[in-house]
Amino acid sequence: MTDDKSAFRAGFPDGGRLLGLDVGTKTVGLALCDAQWTIATAAETVRRTKFSKDLEQIKTVIAAQNVVGLVVGLPLNLDGSISKQTQAAKSFAQNLRILALPILLWDERWSTQAVERDLIASDVSRKRRSEVIDKMAAAYILQGAIDGLAAIG
């Protein structure tokens, strides 16, 4: 598990599908990118229960999509400091190490707000926004990560 994008990138000379996670207290949004790291797409939202059950749902996506690495959104405070949500996301990522996949922690400040603004601008209803916001935030996080990783290249 690292927040060093160069070190993470070095582990994937040929790319491969990545799974992005937006970890919240009630849900985990999931997104996938293509093997060439060009575009991230919202996949699904996992309703959090016990970690073991959450993990099984995540494992199913990983196996079905041939995922080679994970990008976990790290919700830092605006000044870059750590919050309770940051610690919770780090703990979740620590627990994901059982999957034996490389994990990149990615600064996700403003991801949910940016996605919500886009959905409102697209005139998406409040009900529909609540159904898709987490997986779309995961796609926003993953897109930022793969854009950053591609720049290293």
C-alpha positions in Angstrom: 0.0 0.0 0.0 1.5 3.3 -1.1 0.7 6.9 -1.9 3.7 7.0 -4.2 2.3 7.0 -7.7 5.8 6.4 -9.3 6.3 3.3 -7.2 2.8 2.1 -7.9 3.2 2.7 -11.7 6.5 0.8 -11.8 4.6 -2.3 -10.8 2.5 -2.2 -14.0 4.8 -1.9 -17.1 2.0 -3.2 -19.3 -1.0 -1.6 -17.5 -4.0 -3.7 -16.6 -7.4 -3.0 -15.2 -7.6 -1.1 -11.9 -10.5 -0.9 -9.5 -11.2 2.5 -7.9 -12.9 2.7 -4.5 -14.7 5.6 -2.8 -15.0 4.4 0.8 -17.8 5.9 2.8 -19.4 5.0 6.1 -22.5 3.4 4.5 -21.3 2.5 1.0 -18.2 1.8 -1.2 -18.4 3.1 -4.7 -16.6 1.0 -7.3 -15.2 2.0 -10.7 -13.1 0.3 -13.3 -10.7 1.4 -15.9 -9.6 -0.2 -19.1 -6.2 -2.0 -19.3 -4.6 0.9 -21.1 -5.6 3.3 -18.3 -7.4 5.8 -20.5 -10.9 5.9 -19.1 -12.6 5.1 -15.8 -16.2 4.0 -15.6 -18.6 3.8 -12.7 -19.3 0.1 -11.9 -21.4 -0.4 -8.8 -22.1 0.6 -5.2 -21.6 -1.8 -2.3 -23.8 -1.3 0.7 -21.5 -1.7 3.7 -22.3 -4.3 6.3 -19.5 -6.4 7.8 -16.1 -6.1 6.2 -16.1 -9.8 5.3 -19.3 -9.4 3.3 -18.0 -6.2 1.7 -14.8 -8.0 0.8 -16.7 -10.8 -0.9 -18.5 -8.4 -3.2 -15.3 -6.6 -4.0 -13.5 -10.0 -4.7 -16.3 -10.9 -7.1 -15.7 -7.7 -9.2 -11.9 -8.2 -9.1 -12.2 -11.8 -10.4 -14.8 -11.0 -13.0 -12.9 -8.0 -14.4 -9.3 -9.3 -14.1 -8.3 -6.4 -11.8 -4.5 -6.1 -11.2 -4.5 -3.2 -8.7 -6.6 -1.0 -6.5 -6.9 2.8 -6.1 -8.5 3.8 -2.8 -9.7 7.4 -2.4 -8.1 9.2 0.6 -10.4 11.9 1.9 -7.9 14.5 3.3 -9.0 17.8 4.8 -8.6 20.8 2.5 -5.3 21.7 4.1 -4.0 18.2 3.4 -4.3 17.0 7.0 -5.8 13.7 8.2 -9.4 13.4 9.4 -11.5 10.6 10.9 -12.7 9.8 7.4 -9.1 9.6 6.2 -8.3 7.2 9.0 -11.4 5.1 8.2 -10.4 4.9 4.5 -6.8 4.0 5.4 -8.1 1.2 7.7 -10.3 -0.1 4.9 -7.4 -0.1 2.5 -5.2 -1.9 5.1 -7.8 -4.6 5.4 -7.9 -4.9 1.6 -4.2 -6.0 1.7 -5.6 -9.5 2.2 -6.3 -9.5 -1.5 -2.5 -9.3 -2.3 -3.0 -6.6 -4.9 -1.0 -3.4 -5.1 -3.0 -0.5 -3.5 -2.5 3.2 -4.3 -4.0 5.8 -1.9 -5.2 8.7 -4.0 -6.1 12.2 -2.7 -9.8 12.5 -3.3 -10.5 16.0 -2.0 -13.6 17.4 -3.7 -14.5 14.3 -5.7 -18.0 13.9 -4.3 -18.8 17.6 -4.6 -17.5 17.7 -8.2 -19.6 14.7 -9.2 -22.7 16.1 -7.5 -22.2 19.4 -9.3 -22.0 17.6 -12.6 -25.1 15.5 -11.9 -27.1 18.6 -10.9 -25.9 20.4 -14.0 -27.2 17.4 -16.0 -30.6 17.8 -14.3 -30.4 14.4 -12.6 -33.1 14.0 -9.9 -32.1 13.9 -6.2 -33.2 10.3 -5.9 -31.1 9.2 -8.9 -28.1 11.2 -7.7 -28.2 9.3 -4.3 -28.2 6.0 -6.3 -25.2 6.8 -8.4 -23.0 9.4 -6.5 -20.7 6.9 -4.8 -19.8 4.9 -7.9 -19.4 8.1 -9.9 -17.1 9.5 -7.2 -15.1 6.3 -7.5 -14.8 6.8 -11.3 -13.7 10.5 -10.7 -11.0 9.3 -8.2 -9.9 6.5 -10.5 -9.8 8.9 -13.6 -7.6 11.3 -11.6 -5.3 8.5 -10.6 -4.9 7.0 -14.1 -4.3 10.4 -15.6 -1.6 11.0 -13.0 -0.1 7.6 -13.6 -0.1 8.0 -17.4 1.9 11.2 -17.0 4.6 9.2 -15.4 4.5 6.8 -18.1 
